[in-house]
Amino acid sequence: MAPHQTALVLHRVFILTALSVITQSRKRRFYQRPLNTRRAKLGHHRNLIQELWDEDDSFFRLDRNTFNHLLNAIGDRLSHAPTHRQPISPDERLSMTLGFLASGASQKLIALDWRVGRSTLHSILKETCQAIWDTFKDDVVPFPTTPQEWKKISEEFKAKTQFPNCLGAIDGKHVKLQAPPLAGSTYYNYKHFHSLNLMAVCDANLCFTFVDIGSPGRNSDGGVFAQTALGAALSDTDVVKTLSLPPDQYFDGCGENRRTLPHVFVADEAFPLRRHIMRPFPGQNLTERQEVYNYRLCRARRLIENAFGVLTQRWRFLRGDLIAFPENAVLYVQAAIVLHNWLRKNSVKSYCPPKYVDHVGINGEIINGEWRDEAARMPSGSSSCLQNIDKRHMASNNHTESAVEIRESYADFFISPNGEVEWQHRHVRRGRDNP
């Protein structure tokens, strides 16, 4: 080791030793801050939250009865033996966690409002989010394991988006982070910010059926998807058996002959074309047949875009850079996804009203949902915590001939009498001088 490097190491050791001695010799001024001793009288949970619930059931994105149901499910995991005269009850722990996730306020502000210490809040958020994920993930975010479960999803997609044999919509996001300490470039991605990779699949009801989060942002998007359990399974030659997919289905109108088509996931051009992953035709000079296919695929793919949009606007801690250690950020996002699915499946109308998401008009046109207006009204200079992946870093030209043939067959089916919808040609011909 060079002399200047030795001196630098000794200097750092001296500083750390001095800081340790100062910390140990510091006398604690009080066991509990006087501000926090008045939590029962002035804290948000016992006062403002109760008043808000009497007037507005949607403060935490759920009503009082749903809150109590959630509390009963995880309350045992949040109970602790009292350590001082003002123990923090399970309902207080849950309310401050939901307050943080739903409001997007800083942890410092949440700690002041609920009158707890910042380190105490930090521990409560971790513990509660972990309890929510562990308790509900298997029931609320279940990955289909039987052909019947997959078939139900495909039937719902066909009814809502007119895309047959669709098993889900895939998308990926970068979860923006404040630079983690001592992480170097581990989480620094090619978009020039720190992030975690998030890959997800949703069904026709905007519920997530598959989630993979935690890979550092510097990892390539294509590599992240390939390394997920779903990506690896879709690359398997025996994918139908691996994922227990339904058998291929016969379609009339696929060119000259009746043929079978596999069940597929829909994705945008950021994802590779595979036998069980359909992406749009690339380029701009497309035929009307190709434009119709892209339009029909886009109608199905918009569901994952809406799922992420609702998630971001309802759980506003995702609106802006997430200030948390990466392992804690994973817990927060997982808890938000579970709560999103749980509220969707329990039909809490205040969480996601019909017009809050994109919906179809009388003439088949797509009407933007209200969540897009909320996103547009975000303060100038701010951006969503969930950022799109870069299409240039995901797509691959290494598709098989069978995948190309399947896409062509779907395109043929969508312009056939058996597969077309009445408004599709009017949509793709918009703005043309000679339709």
Residue pairs with C-beta under 8 A, 6 or more apart in sequence:
1 9
31 84
32 84
32 86
32 117
33 117
35 112
35 115
36 86
36 115
36 116
36 117
37 86
38 115
39 45
39 46
39 86
39 114
39 115
39 116
40 46
40 86
41 47
42 115
43 92
43 113
43 114
43 115
44 95
44 96
44 99
44 113
44 114
44 115
45 91
45 92
45 95
45 96
45 114
49 59
49 95
49 99
52 59
53 59
53 63
53 64
57 63
57 64
57 350
58 350
58 351
59 102
60 67
60 95
60 98
60 99
60 102
61 98
61 102
61 314
61 315
61 339
61 343
61 348
61 350
61 351
62 70
62 98
62 343
62 348
62 350
62 351
63 348
63 350
66 343
66 346
66 348
67 94
67 95
67 98
70 94
70 132
70 342
71 90
71 91
71 94
73 135
73 136
74 90
74 94
74 128
74 131
74 132
74 135
75 90
75 91
75 94
77 127
77 131
77 134
77 135
78 90
78 93
78 94
78 127
78 128
78 131
79 90
80 87
80 88
88 116
88 120
88 124
92 114
93 124
93 127
93 128
94 128
95 114
96 110
96 114
96 116
96 121
96 124
96 125
97 124
97 125
97 128
97 129
97 132
97 335
99 105
99 110
99 113
99 114
100 107
100 110
100 121
100 125
100 317
101 315
101 316
101 317
101 332
101 335
101 336
101 339
102 314
102 315
102 316
102 317
103 110
103 316
103 317
104 316
104 317
104 318
104 319
104 320
105 113
106 323
107 118
107 121
107 122
107 125
107 323
108 118
110 121
111 117
111 118
111 120
111 121
114 121
116 124
125 328
125 331
125 332
126 328
126 331
128 335
129 331
129 332
129 334
129 335
130 331
132 334
132 335
132 338
132 339
133 331
133 334
133 335
133 338
136 338
136 341
136 342
137 334
137 338
140 338
140 341
140 342
140 345
141 207
141 208
141 209
141 210
141 211
141 337
141 338
141 341
142 209
143 209
143 210
144 150
144 153
144 167
144 209
144 243
144 244
145 244
146 244
147 244
147 245
147 246
147 247
150 167
150 243
150 244
150 245
150 246
150 263
151 246
153 166
153 167
153 168
153 203
153 204
153 209
154 164
154 165
154 166
154 167
154 246
154 263
156 203
156 204
156 205
157 163
157 164
157 166
157 167
157 168
157 203
157 204
157 300
158 164
158 165
158 166
159 204
160 204
160 303
161 204
161 296
161 299
161 300
161 303
162 296
162 299
162 421
163 266
163 296
163 297
163 299
163 300
164 249
164 251
164 261
164 413
164 419
165 249
165 261
165 262
165 263
165 264
166 263
166 264
166 265
166 266
166 300
167 245
167 263
167 264
167 265
167 276
168 201
168 202
168 203
168 209
168 210
168 265
168 266
168 304
169 201
169 202
169 265
169 266
169 267
169 300
169 301
169 302
169 303
169 304
169 307
170 199
170 200
170 201
170 265
170 266
170 267
170 271
170 277
170 304
171 199
171 200
171 267
171 268
171 301
171 304
171 305
171 308
171 389
172 197
172 198
172 199
172 200
172 221
172 224
172 225
172 270
172 271
172 389
172 394
173 197
173 198
173 200
173 308
173 386
173 387
173 388
173 389
174 189
174 191
174 193
174 195
174 196
174 197
174 198
174 217
174 386
174 387
174 388
174 389
175 195
175 196
175 197
175 198
175 213
175 318
175 322
175 329
175 333
175 385
175 386
176 193
176 194
176 195
176 320
176 321
176 322
176 383
176 385
176 386
176 387
177 187
177 194
177 195
177 196
177 217
177 321
177 322
177 323
177 324
177 326
177 329
178 194
178 321
178 322
178 323
178 324
179 187
179 188
179 194
180 186
180 187
180 194
180 325
180 326
183 194
183 326
185 218
186 216
186 218
187 194
187 195
187 196
187 216
187 217
187 218
187 326
188 194
188 217
188 218
189 195
189 217
189 218
190 390
190 393
191 387
191 390
193 217
193 321
193 387
194 217
195 217
195 387
196 213
196 214
196 215
196 216
196 217
196 326
196 329
196 330
196 333
197 212
197 213
197 214
197 215
197 216
197 217
197 219
197 221
197 224
198 211
198 212
198 213
198 333
198 386
199 210
199 211
199 212
199 213
199 224
199 225
199 228
199 230
199 231
200 208
200 210
200 211
200 212
200 304
200 307
200 308
200 337
201 208
201 209
201 210
201 230
201 265
201 304
202 208
202 209
202 303
202 304
202 307
203 209
203 303
204 303
205 344
205 345
206 303
206 306
206 307
206 310
206 344
206 352
206 357
207 307
207 340
207 341
207 344
207 345
208 307
208 337
208 340
208 341
210 228
210 229
210 230
211 334
211 337
212 224
212 228
212 229
212 230
213 330
213 333
213 334
214 326
214 330
215 224
215 227
216 326
220 393
221 270
221 389
221 390
221 393
221 394
222 272
222 393
222 394
222 395
222 396
225 231
225 271
225 394
226 232
226 235
233 239
233 242
233 243
234 243
234 265
234 274
234 276
234 277
235 274
236 242
239 245
239 275
239 276
240 247
240 262
245 262
245 263
245 276
246 263
248 260
248 261
248 262
248 263
249 260
249 261
249 263
250 258
250 259
250 260
251 258
251 259
251 260
251 261
251 409
251 413
251 418
251 419
252 258
252 416
252 418
253 412
253 413
253 416
253 417
253 418
253 419
254 261
254 409
254 410
254 412
254 413
254 416
255 408
255 409
255 412
259 409
261 406
261 409
261 410
261 413
262 275
262 276
262 406
263 276
264 275
264 276
264 277
264 278
264 406
265 276
265 277
265 278
266 277
266 278
266 279
266 297
266 300
266 301
267 277
267 278
267 279
267 301
268 279
268 280
268 301
268 391
269 279
269 280
269 282
269 391
269 395
270 388
270 389
270 390
270 391
270 393
270 394
270 395
271 277
271 279
271 394
271 395
272 279
272 394
272 395
272 396
272 398
272 399
273 279
273 396
273 399
273 403
273 404
273 407
274 399
274 400
274 403
275 400
275 402
275 403
275 406
277 403
278 297
278 406
278 407
278 410
279 297
279 395
279 407
280 293
280 294
280 297
280 298
281 290
281 293
281 294
281 407
281 411
286 294
288 425
288 428
288 429
289 411
289 412
289 414
289 415
290 411
291 428
292 411
292 414
292 415
292 420
292 424
292 425
292 428
293 407
293 410
293 411
293 414
295 424
295 427
295 428
296 414
296 421
296 424
299 366
302 358
302 366
306 357
306 358
306 369
306 371
307 340
308 386
309 357
309 369
309 371
309 372
309 375
310 340
310 352
310 356
310 357
310 371
311 318
311 336
311 337
311 340
311 386
312 318
312 319
312 371
312 375
312 384
312 385
312 386
313 319
313 371
313 374
313 375
314 340
314 351
314 352
315 336
315 339
315 340
317 332
317 336
317 385
318 333
318 336
318 384
318 385
318 386
319 378
319 382
319 384
319 385
320 382
320 383
320 384
320 385
321 385
322 329
322 332
322 385
324 332
343 351
343 352
344 351
344 352
353 370
355 369
355 370
356 369
356 370
356 371
357 369
357 371
358 366
358 367
358 368
358 369
358 372
359 366
359 367
359 369
360 366
360 367
361 367
363 423
363 426
364 421
364 422
364 423
364 424
364 426
364 427
365 423
365 427
375 384
378 384
413 419
414 420
414 424
429 435
